[in-house]
Amino acid sequence: MKIGLQIPYLTYAGGPETLVRDLAAIAKTAEDAGFDSIWMMDHYFQIPMTGAPAEADMLEVYTSLGYLAGQTTRVGLGALVTGVPYRHPG
């Protein structure tokens, strides 16, 4: 069985100032624990299903996955449901 980690919630105790460090720590911990993949959602704003208000911290998914690629060595990385209507086709 392969297990993936979804990271939908990006508001941490240190606030935006530590968000990048916190995200890297989560990804490295997941990789060290044996997770097969890490997933992030493609939304401009938080969505109620995550338990966060719309104004909570959110990152652009593909930039974030590029960053996580530099922080990990083995796990697969993916975007959950790319928002095609608000992305330029080029």
Secondary structure by P-SEA (a helix, b strand, c coil): cbbbbbcccccccccccaaaaaaaaaaaaaaaacccbbbbbbccccccccccccccccccaaaaaaaaaaacccbbbbbccccccccccc
